[in-house]
């Protein structure tokens, strides 16, 4: 057989489109051509495959070899196609027989000696192969991470020779190798909410935010525990579902980040420095890579010293905060990355640390806070001011409530919302809001009056409703009560501060 067809997958963002590797052997002067929009790293596969076949005791055909990577308009890069090309040559030259290629997919970079090295982004590939109902031959170094996709058939390959022996039925490789169960450590084993002194109101806000998936802003002078509280947010958030954990792990696999198998179900926590660029935060470059917001997918993005970020950097978050994804468009390609993160922001109310400090005038404080745009602030559901701790609170020996206790209540409220509407309260659309956040006549009148007095935008109005829905779920109430609306409206600290400052 002079024509062979095998399958592999490319990497485009978090997706893994199928690539068909066609190999044709024809008469003529010996040559080796790879077509189908290959990058330099793919073109170099010619030398890697040639040496790997020769050193693995296979015959390299002295013919005209043409390899087509279809579809031709999809850019291919990296060494992930080496193994598929080598298998295609073996099939086309009849060195590999009785082989039904449509049942298998191959990923792996070949060394000159014929060993198979690991590749990046293996999780998106095996998850896509699972949907196509194909068995994957993957590098042995990737097998433990690929085992996270529990329903995918896979075989770990260490060399080209071992692959050939398996496909010929001479020495079968183990199917779906099982690894020792790794105890999953809770994030609370390192950080715990009980370590935070005082700040009971801020802890209440974090509990509401965790139960409903709401964005949060901490306002307060230095040393009040804003960063401590934010770092402990993942310890009280609802447990990740399997599909969510796999999505997050798949994003990390795109950048070659090693996945912590002991804690891969933990919510990610990202805290970029305020000097980071919009590309670092959102993602990009000529070959699009995920940014901090995608690495925080299904977790927490913490922005400390919020006014110190460039305004255009903060405003680049506005669309992802609404849609839960980010689209990176470049001249050569367009890539979508997931970005369903929960934002926690922290800031000092003045450039000197406190707005009561006489070193800063009211105008200076307003200019400092004006770095945060109104539309960005509109997308933050909960705003709370953290007061300075008293000496008695700092020296108190009283043990505060642990993260495990708070998380139990959060899970209960989150389960109520998921059973009712299938998503957390922060993700409710307009139609779902009308259905699940109905108000009584008196409650509706109260909220309307408060909206007019506080000059809330329609988006802020809806976010007040969503927060009130979460508070009602935490209290076990079927309908939103007046007390829920009052508490929800009380969490508008920055807006109240701005109103207070503009009166001077």
Order of alpha helices (4+ residues) and beta strands (2+ residues): beta-beta-beta-alpha-alpha-beta-alpha-beta-beta-beta-alpha-beta-alpha-beta-alpha-alpha-beta-alpha-alpha-beta-alpha-beta-beta-alpha-beta-alpha-alpha-beta-beta-beta-alpha-alpha-beta-alpha-alpha-alpha-alpha-alpha-alpha-alpha
